[in-house]
């Protein structure tokens, strides 16, 4: 996993864009169903399946969708990170083995020099990986009853919010594979009934966040390995908020820093350190709004622009940490990483997560203070990607393993499995393999189809699955209240 992946799924942005927008009353479903004398019109039924650019009703509400929250840039950051995850997974799949390994190695490693592996640039090719404000407002106001209500609602709804989209998308995927007899990832069971049982046997364990053994992967979508991590990270944040809720400001900040240090340097918990660090950053941001930051931060004010610029470039460099294996010696042998390799704590087993932790924290920190970077992430396209990012993350794998695998075979990226799984597709549309690694003509042409298709499916999934999952979790919680 790489930098964008760590940001997308391991950073503590505990609320998705649809979730916050629905709660704020800013999100309106595209195309309300209109009834004619004979019932719902066909055109109305088709609206959920139309791309946003073709939906006039969406344009009418565009002003309401423009970023208005102070943290709107985080939605764009999440969306852009999701795009990098997509790009990185497609690069590795199309260039599987051989030269493809270069995406996870440093520039100049083994005397190989690729443009795509340059520091900073490599992050764009390999991909990479805040706590709710209401919790802190209740905490600072001494509203412990309100804090308890927020935590109760958040903990209750979290499972439904995360796993309902996984359930729906994976069931649709296996149904598609069996309906059209497609050979892809994973290998099909002998019958649809056997597939459903195998799916259930895996999912019931996968969706238990406190499990201590078994495979971390969900066969029906390997990329969802981070969903249980997201769930556990959410629980860690909620528990920390509760634990620190009655502490003085400085004691609370020291507690948050101490917990990050423990998770990063004492225990092998870099994933959860990202969540707690996000909680700390949110706490500091809201303290700044209230002009209540500790004096130490005020002294750094004159140097803020320089510090944030340095953090930005440091995050780009650290986000490109070589990650082909977890062998520290390989990192030490990588040009530009020898001295940095000695920073890895003994506690961290897979070293890349240590460097990705700092890359993600630096990027989130500097984005909130560098106006040009904030402007980039609040651009309409990044905000749009932020709204569909969860669904984009869930559907990009199935598209890659079905149509993507075949298109790459057709344009010349042939791998051994193609001769068995889809021999008809091999070199059906041979295109030049010319261009820099990762930007070859045949790769780019294939993505002229794959990227728009994936974005469209993500948009449909957001409307038909992600938004309803948010509303359902809210509804069931309200129904269960006294």
Wavefront OBJ file of the C-alpha trace (Angstrom):
o trace
v 0.000 0.000 0.000
v 1.158 3.522 -0.661
v 0.700 7.123 0.302
v -2.689 7.830 -1.248
v -4.035 4.595 0.092
v -2.899 5.478 3.581
v -4.676 8.825 3.302
v -7.767 7.342 1.724
v -8.396 4.522 4.145
v -6.133 4.811 7.109
v -6.321 8.480 7.917
v -9.066 9.323 10.404
v -11.535 11.071 8.136
v -14.279 9.273 9.938
v -17.089 10.746 7.918
v -17.502 10.338 4.193
v -18.669 13.244 2.071
v -22.178 11.820 1.509
v -22.502 11.160 5.231
v -21.637 14.723 6.236
v -23.646 16.248 3.406
v -26.769 14.263 4.238
v -26.515 15.209 7.903
v -25.967 18.869 6.994
v -28.920 18.846 4.611
v -26.684 19.759 1.680
v -26.908 16.515 -0.257
v -29.943 16.076 -2.468
v -30.476 12.899 -4.484
v -30.171 13.506 -8.190
v -33.408 13.539 -10.058
v -36.452 13.149 -7.852
v -38.838 10.532 -9.177
v -41.628 12.239 -11.056
v -44.966 10.561 -11.552
v -47.091 10.897 -14.607
v -50.692 9.751 -14.975
v -49.380 6.266 -15.675
v -46.848 6.138 -12.820
v -43.131 6.806 -12.650
v -41.700 7.810 -16.002
v -38.932 5.797 -17.617
v -36.707 8.880 -17.824
v -37.021 9.375 -14.062
v -36.014 5.767 -13.449
v -32.931 6.291 -15.566
v -31.737 9.401 -13.705
v -29.729 7.501 -11.023
v -27.744 5.854 -13.817
v -26.911 9.034 -15.724
v -23.491 10.662 -15.323
v -23.583 13.894 -13.341
v -22.603 16.000 -16.336
v -25.744 14.858 -18.151
v -28.089 15.515 -15.228
v -29.663 18.927 -15.331
v -31.109 18.686 -11.821
v -27.585 18.317 -10.504
v -26.526 21.588 -12.103
v -29.416 23.354 -10.345
v -28.001 22.291 -6.978
v -24.334 22.871 -7.838
v -24.051 26.037 -5.777
v -25.224 24.132 -2.717
v -22.513 21.567 -3.352
v -19.635 24.012 -3.587
v -17.250 23.659 -0.650
v -18.541 25.804 2.214
v -17.159 23.966 5.263
v -13.685 24.902 6.548
v -12.667 21.258 6.079
v -14.039 20.911 2.543
v -10.476 20.570 1.257
v -10.278 17.225 3.065
v -13.030 15.874 0.811
v -10.945 16.864 -2.207
v -7.856 15.337 -0.627
v -9.736 12.082 -0.125
v -11.004 12.143 -3.692
v -7.588 12.819 -5.182
v -6.124 10.058 -2.998
v -8.763 7.636 -4.303
v -7.733 8.525 -7.846
v -4.076 7.769 -6.980
v -5.104 4.407 -5.511
v -6.908 3.596 -8.768
v -3.916 4.702 -10.842
v -1.421 2.765 -8.742
v -3.406 -0.472 -8.816
v -3.825 -0.268 -12.584
v -0.121 0.429 -13.083
v 0.862 -2.620 -11.031
v -1.710 -4.860 -12.722
v -0.850 -3.868 -16.286
v 2.910 -4.040 -15.660
v 2.668 -7.177 -13.526
v 6.095 -8.641 -12.743
v 9.338 -7.613 -14.390
v 9.427 -3.896 -15.019
v 6.254 -3.431 -12.963
v 8.249 -3.950 -9.775
v 9.999 -0.645 -10.472
v 6.925 1.250 -9.271
v 7.636 -0.005 -5.752
v 11.391 0.589 -5.844
v 13.466 3.734 -5.506
v 14.836 5.742 -8.422
v 18.227 4.277 -9.278
v 17.759 1.022 -7.360
v 19.658 -1.805 -9.060
v 20.970 0.810 -11.554
v 17.517 1.313 -13.072
v 16.392 4.890 -13.684
v 12.752 5.514 -14.567
v 11.018 8.883 -14.653
v 8.062 7.350 -12.791
v 10.355 6.472 -9.873
v 11.707 9.958 -9.228
v 11.076 11.243 -5.681
v 7.648 12.861 -5.558
v 6.765 11.643 -9.055
v 6.716 8.009 -7.898
v 3.858 8.734 -5.527
v 1.646 9.588 -8.504
v 2.365 6.233 -10.146
v 2.488 3.842 -7.209
v -0.474 5.324 -5.336
v 0.200 5.697 -1.658
v -3.022 4.921 1.812
v -10.985 14.347 11.149
v -12.457 13.429 13.913
v -15.951 14.934 14.046
v -16.026 18.536 15.198
v -19.225 18.036 17.201
v -17.348 15.734 19.574
v -14.806 18.440 20.416
v -17.388 21.193 20.642
v -19.355 19.153 23.172
v -16.127 18.369 24.996
v -14.995 22.017 25.265
v -18.447 23.240 26.233
v -18.568 20.705 29.062
v -21.606 19.139 27.414
v -20.854 15.580 28.468
v -24.427 14.486 27.811
v -24.099 15.788 24.245
v -20.723 14.089 23.906
v -22.260 10.805 25.044
v -25.034 11.141 22.468
v -22.532 11.808 19.676
v -20.391 8.821 20.646
v -23.405 6.548 21.016
v -24.692 7.463 17.566
v -21.265 7.180 15.936
v -20.389 3.789 17.408
v -23.844 2.331 16.694
v -23.911 3.431 13.044
v -20.310 2.718 12.112
v -20.692 -0.971 11.211
v -23.701 -0.348 8.970
v -22.019 2.620 7.337
v -18.858 0.710 6.409
v -20.087 -2.771 5.597
v -23.422 -2.293 3.809
v -21.640 -0.904 0.702
v -19.148 -3.795 0.863
v -22.016 -6.303 1.054
v -23.898 -4.784 -1.880
v -20.930 -4.325 -4.205
v -19.399 -7.765 -3.614
v -22.732 -9.564 -4.007
v -23.348 -7.713 -7.281
v -19.838 -8.640 -8.405
v -20.150 -12.390 -7.782
v -23.609 -12.385 -9.356
v -22.123 -10.720 -12.441
v -19.319 -13.302 -12.629
v -21.725 -16.245 -12.453
v -24.358 -14.719 -14.714
v -21.901 -14.184 -17.552
v -19.518 -17.057 -16.674
v -16.541 -14.708 -16.441
v -13.179 -15.953 -15.238
v -11.625 -13.290 -13.048
v -10.548 -12.610 -9.458
v -11.536 -14.579 -7.453
v -11.880 -17.983 -9.069
v -15.556 -18.908 -9.275
v -17.042 -21.656 -7.123
v -18.786 -24.565 -8.851
v -22.247 -23.066 -8.416
v -23.826 -19.778 -7.440
v -25.164 -21.349 -4.254
v -21.682 -22.528 -3.290
v -20.385 -19.038 -4.063
v -22.925 -17.433 -1.755
v -22.004 -19.793 1.069
v -18.305 -19.135 0.570
v -19.006 -15.398 0.514
v -20.939 -15.637 3.774
v -18.286 -17.773 5.474
v -15.638 -15.181 4.630
v -17.679 -12.059 5.243
v -18.891 -12.962 8.726
v -15.294 -13.170 9.919
v -14.050 -10.270 7.810
v -16.709 -7.930 9.228
v -15.875 -8.681 12.868
v -13.527 -5.814 13.724
v -11.987 -7.409 16.814
v -10.896 -10.658 15.188
v -7.387 -11.764 16.090
v -6.591 -14.318 13.401
v -7.316 -15.476 9.881
v -6.583 -13.807 6.573
v -6.894 -10.011 6.498
v -8.154 -10.157 2.896
v -11.721 -10.502 1.691
v -11.454 -12.703 -1.390
v -14.285 -10.932 -3.200
v -12.540 -7.562 -3.064
v -8.953 -7.601 -1.807
v -8.851 -3.833 -1.587
v -11.411 -3.838 1.234
v -8.772 -5.141 3.662
v -8.665 -1.595 5.011
v -12.361 -1.479 5.960
v -11.875 -3.378 9.260
v -8.829 -1.175 9.890
v -11.057 1.856 9.340
v -13.596 0.384 11.763
v -11.023 -0.313 14.469
v -9.463 3.092 13.930
v -12.851 4.737 14.409
v -13.351 2.840 17.659
v -9.871 3.904 18.792
v -10.735 7.571 18.172
v -14.097 7.347 19.921
v -12.462 5.643 22.910
v -9.693 8.249 23.043
v -12.192 11.112 22.895
v -14.085 9.577 25.796
v -10.895 8.906 27.779
v -9.619 12.474 27.369
v -12.997 14.210 27.626
v -12.566 15.559 31.179
v -8.905 16.531 30.905
v -7.587 20.097 30.773
v -6.518 21.396 27.378
v -2.799 20.789 27.785
v -3.305 17.426 29.473
v -5.602 16.358 26.625
v -3.054 17.373 23.990
v -0.265 15.589 25.850
v -2.468 12.507 26.072
v -3.134 12.562 22.326
v 0.559 12.998 21.503
v 1.474 10.255 23.965
v -0.994 7.865 22.380
v 0.455 8.552 18.914
v 3.980 7.913 20.234
v 2.846 4.681 21.872
v 1.140 3.389 18.734
v 4.033 4.348 16.471
v 7.144 3.663 18.533
v 6.130 1.172 21.225
v 3.392 -0.935 19.630
v 3.132 -1.890 15.965
v 0.094 0.328 15.441
v 1.001 2.788 12.695
v -2.489 2.462 11.157
v -4.128 3.563 14.389
v -1.501 6.234 15.016
v -2.837 7.859 11.819
v -6.320 7.995 13.288
v -5.202 9.460 16.598
v -2.924 11.931 14.802
v -5.954 13.061 12.794
v -7.831 13.527 16.061
v -4.927 15.627 17.354
v -4.839 17.761 14.198
v -8.584 18.355 14.427
v -8.233 19.345 18.064
v -5.465 21.826 17.194
v -7.411 23.282 14.252
v -10.449 23.995 16.414
v -8.273 25.388 19.193
v -6.790 27.764 16.615
v -10.290 28.892 15.602
v -10.973 29.664 19.269
v -7.605 31.422 19.673
v -6.772 28.938 22.391
v -3.615 27.264 21.055
v -0.755 26.642 23.481
v 1.833 29.398 23.469
v 4.374 27.135 21.751
v 2.412 27.219 18.489
v 2.016 30.996 18.600
v 5.783 31.385 18.625
v 5.982 29.467 15.360
v 3.558 31.857 13.635
v 6.167 33.951 11.762
v 7.693 30.790 10.270
v 4.442 29.045 9.364
v 4.683 29.436 5.572
v 8.241 28.089 5.449
v 7.452 25.204 7.796
v 4.386 24.160 5.829
v 6.249 24.292 2.516
v 8.962 22.039 3.924
v 6.311 19.638 5.248
v 4.699 19.476 1.804
v 7.890 18.438 0.042
v 8.762 16.066 2.883
v 5.368 14.395 2.518
v 5.919 13.925 -1.229
v 9.287 12.316 -0.609
v 8.213 10.082 2.277
v 5.038 9.090 0.411
v 7.246 7.477 -2.238
v 8.890 5.102 0.230
v 10.100 1.944 -1.585
v 7.656 -0.789 -0.639
v 8.278 -3.793 -2.849
v 9.069 -5.882 0.244
v 9.211 -5.324 4.014
v 12.955 -6.073 3.991
v 14.651 -3.132 5.699
v 17.914 -3.902 3.944
v 16.306 -3.231 0.586
v 15.220 0.175 1.871
v 18.748 0.806 3.144
v 20.166 -0.076 -0.278
v 17.787 2.316 -2.045
v 19.325 5.612 -3.208
v 18.195 8.460 -0.985
v 16.887 6.234 1.811
v 19.980 5.003 3.625
v 19.939 7.531 6.471
v 16.146 7.606 6.638
v 16.105 3.838 7.112
v 17.638 4.276 10.578
v 14.565 6.236 11.720
v 12.365 3.148 11.586
v 11.276 2.153 15.098
v 11.928 -1.381 16.297
v 8.211 -1.861 16.911
v 7.149 -1.366 13.286
v 7.178 -4.659 11.357
v 6.370 -3.353 7.865
v 8.552 -0.267 7.644
v 6.579 1.499 4.934
v 3.751 2.327 7.335
v 6.078 4.354 9.522
v 7.079 6.598 6.632
v 3.531 6.742 5.258
v 2.324 7.876 8.673
v 4.544 10.938 8.526
v 3.759 11.521 4.845
v -0.002 11.529 5.529
v 0.253 13.696 8.657
v 2.537 16.215 6.939
v 0.252 16.445 3.915
v -2.945 16.959 5.918
v -1.180 19.507 8.134
v 0.297 21.620 5.348
v -2.844 21.461 3.196
v -4.823 23.330 5.820
v -2.234 26.142 5.834
v -1.089 26.418 2.201
v -3.777 28.293 0.293
v -2.647 27.123 -3.159
v -2.832 23.504 -2.043
v -6.192 24.000 -0.367
v -7.463 25.632 -3.564
v -6.372 22.585 -5.561
v -8.255 20.186 -3.312
v -11.378 22.355 -3.285
v -11.467 22.393 -7.088
v -14.794 21.014 -8.394
v -13.355 17.805 -9.844
v -11.557 16.885 -6.624
v -14.681 17.692 -4.622
v -16.665 15.475 -6.965
v -14.153 12.649 -6.488
v -14.413 13.191 -2.753
v -18.172 12.658 -2.867
v -17.820 9.330 -4.674
v -14.484 8.260 -3.135
v -15.776 5.381 -0.994
v -17.726 3.862 -3.876
v -14.795 4.545 -6.221
v -12.561 2.580 -3.870
v -15.031 -0.333 -3.766
v -15.707 -0.677 -7.507
v -12.309 -0.009 -9.064
v -11.028 -3.519 -8.276
v -13.903 -5.453 -9.886
v -13.655 -3.262 -13.006
v -9.897 -3.887 -13.157
v -10.220 -7.672 -12.731
v -12.893 -8.061 -15.416
v -12.895 -5.527 -18.248
v -9.564 -3.999 -17.256
v -7.702 -7.294 -17.407
v -9.102 -7.979 -20.856
v -8.475 -4.509 -22.236
v -4.863 -4.617 -21.072
v -4.480 -7.988 -22.794
v -6.033 -6.540 -25.954
v -3.659 -3.564 -26.165
v -0.515 -5.586 -25.515
v -0.037 -6.006 -21.739
v -0.133 -9.795 -21.862
v 0.401 -11.946 -18.776
v 0.442 -15.726 -18.352
v -3.089 -15.913 -16.913
v -4.536 -14.405 -20.093
v -3.788 -17.543 -22.097
v -6.133 -19.483 -19.822
v -8.686 -16.886 -18.739
v -9.251 -14.759 -21.837
v -7.182 -15.988 -24.811
v -9.530 -14.354 -27.314
v -8.586 -10.883 -26.005
v -4.825 -11.226 -26.401
v -3.462 -8.536 -28.762
v -6.892 -7.886 -30.293
v -6.067 -4.196 -30.454
v -2.260 -4.009 -30.495
v -1.106 -0.486 -29.764
v 2.390 0.974 -29.433
v 4.092 0.351 -26.126
v 5.996 3.601 -26.621
v 6.401 6.196 -23.908
v 7.793 6.489 -20.383
v 7.083 3.699 -17.923
v 3.505 4.107 -16.726
v 2.577 6.498 -19.525
v 2.777 4.145 -22.492
v 0.367 4.811 -25.348
v -1.455 1.492 -24.934
v -1.859 2.003 -21.181
v -3.296 5.500 -21.594
v -5.695 4.422 -24.368
v -7.042 1.568 -22.232
v -7.716 4.030 -19.432
v -9.698 6.284 -21.725
v -12.320 3.565 -21.305
v -11.559 2.216 -17.832
v -11.326 5.465 -15.864
v -14.624 7.026 -17.052
v -16.369 3.663 -16.596
v -15.061 3.309 -13.052
v -16.047 6.865 -12.156
v -19.528 6.321 -13.577
v -20.003 3.081 -11.631
v -18.767 4.824 -8.493
v -21.318 7.586 -8.989
v -24.135 5.098 -9.468
v -22.982 3.133 -6.418
v -22.859 6.320 -4.361
v -26.462 7.126 -5.259
v -27.920 3.626 -4.982
v -25.812 2.157 -2.165
v -23.608 4.633 -0.288
v -26.198 7.348 0.378
v -28.931 4.843 1.323
v -26.458 3.131 3.695
v -25.916 6.454 5.479
v -29.655 7.069 5.721
v -30.362 3.504 6.838
v -27.805 3.658 9.642
v -29.353 6.922 10.833
v -32.891 5.539 10.561
v -32.206 2.323 12.450
v -30.452 4.255 15.211
v -33.402 6.633 15.588
v -35.832 3.716 15.594
v -33.862 2.025 18.397
v -33.797 5.096 20.682
v -36.013 5.238 23.730
l 1 2 3 4 5 6 7 8 9 10 11 12 13 14 15 16 17 18 19 20 21 22 23 24 25 26 27 28 29 30 31 32 33 34 35 36 37 38 39 40 41 42 43 44 45 46 47 48 49 50 51 52 53 54 55 56 57 58 59 60 61 62 63 64 65 66 67 68 69 70 71 72 73 74 75 76 77 78 79 80 81 82 83 84 85 86 87 88 89 90 91 92 93 94 95 96 97 98 99 100 101 102 103 104 105 106 107 108 109 110 111 112 113 114 115 116 117 118 119 120 121 122 123 124 125 126 127 128 129
l 130 131 132 133 134 135 136 137 138 139 140 141 142 143 144 145 146 147 148 149 150 151 152 153 154 155 156 157 158 159 160 161 162 163 164 165 166 167 168 169 170 171 172 173 174 175 176 177 178 179 180 181 182 183 184 185 186 187 188 189 190 191 192 193 194 195 196 197 198 199 200 201 202 203 204 205 206 207 208 209 210 211 212 213 214 215 216 217 218 219 220 221 222 223 224 225 226 227 228 229 230 231 232 233 234 235 236 237 238 239 240 241 242 243 244 245 246 247 248 249 250 251 252 253 254 255 256 257 258 259 260 261 262 263 264 265 266 267 268 269 270 271 272 273 274 275 276 277 278 279 280 281 282 283 284 285 286 287 288 289 290 291 292 293 294 295 296 297 298 299 300 301 302 303 304 305 306 307 308 309 310 311 312 313 314 315 316 317 318 319 320 321 322 323 324 325 326 327 328 329 330 331 332 333 334 335 336 337 338 339 340 341 342 343 344 345 346 347 348 349 350 351 352 353 354 355 356 357 358 359 360 361 362 363 364 365 366 367 368 369 370 371 372 373 374 375 376 377 378 379 380 381 382 383 384 385 386 387 388 389 390 391 392 393 394 395 396 397 398 399 400 401 402 403 404 405 406 407 408 409 410 411 412 413 414 415 416 417 418 419 420 421 422 423 424 425 426 427 428 429 430 431 432 433 434 435 436 437 438 439 440 441 442 443 444 445 446 447 448 449 450 451 452 453 454 455 456 457 458 459 460 461 462 463 464 465 466 467 468 469 470 471 472 473 474 475 476 477 478 479 480 481 482
